[in-house]
Amino acid sequence: MAYDQHLADRIAQELQAQGINAEAKRLMGGLCFVLNEKMCVGTSIDKASNKPKLIARIGARAVDTALADKNCLPFQPAGRVMRDFISVLDEGIDSDEGLSHWIRLSVDFNHKLDEKKT
């Protein structure tokens, strides 16, 4: 399970800045942050570039839009596309604003999942 500790720390700091209390767990080949018992956002190493990437669970509709961004790819662990998830390459999260954007989308989608339960 490979991930970049610096990116993991940045994710944790951003979640805290947004007032989100998420639990860090080793999942999906990296480190994920779980919110409301669901994977929200995480990090692993991109096999093609060997650089850190963000794994963001933003929902299928948002994924369709996000794929227009040159720094976004479908999330494909073990070659299978996971429809609610996106991989954001290093260049898309190198700024605090970029990282914050993807985390905010992930947290918003996580809250929508909780609304569906009630």
N, C-alpha and C positions, 0 to 999 in steps of 0.2 A: 504494500500500500504506500504509494509514493505521493507526496504532496509537498508544497513549498510552505515552510513554517512562517515566512514573512507574509505571504498572502493570507494564510490562515489567521495570523494576528490582525491584519488589516480588516478582514471580514468580521472578526470578533469585535474589534473596536467600532466599526461602522454599525453593527447590530446594536451595540451598547449605546452609541450616540443616538440611534433611532428609538431607544427605549425598549428594545426587544431582548428578552431573556431566552436565548436558545441554547440547547445542549449540544456540545461537540461530540460527534461519534465517528468512528472509523467505518465508513460505508462506501460502496460504489468505487472502490479502488483508490480512495483518498480520504479526506476529512470532510464530513458534512455537518451542518448545523441543523438540528431538528427543532421545529417549533410546532406546538400543539400535536406532538407525536407524529409529525410528518416531516420528511426531508424538505428543507426550504432552499438552502444554498450550500455550496461546498467548493472544494478545490481538489484538484489532482494535477498530474503532469501530463501534458499533451505528448503523445507518443511520437508524432511526426516532427515536432520542433524541439522536444525535450524542455519546453518552457512551462511555467505554471499556467493553468487555465481555471476559470470559474465555471462551476456547474450551477445553473440557475433553473429553478422550477417556476416557470412563469405562465404556464397554461398553453394549450395548443394554439389558440387564436393569437396570442402574443408571440409565440414561436414563429408563426408564419410571417409576421411583420419583422421580427428580429433577424430573420435569415437574409434580409436585404442588406444588413450591416456586414461589411467585409470581414469583421472580426468575430462573427458568429457562425457556428456550425451546429448541425444537429448533434445531440448527445447520443452517442452510440457505444455503450459499453458492450463488449463482446460482439460487436457488429450489428446489434439490434437497436434500431432507433426508438428512443423513449419520447413519446409525443408531447409531453408537457414540459420537457427539459431542453435546455440549450447549453452549448459550450461557448464560452466567451474567451477568446485567445488573449494572451498577455497584453497586446497593444490596445485592446478594448477596455482594459481595467487598470492601465498604468496610472491613470489620474484618479484622484479621490472622487471626482465628480462622476467618472465612468463607473467606478466600483459602486458608488452609492446608488446610481441609477438602477443597476441590475439587482442589487439587494432590495431596493424599494419595490421593484416589480415582483420579486420573489415573495416578499412578505405580504404584499397586497394579494397575490394569488393564494397564498396559504390561508389568509383570513377568509377569502371567498370559499375555500374548501370547507372551512368550519361552518360558514353560513348555510351551506347545503345540508349539513347534518340536522339542523334545527327546523 
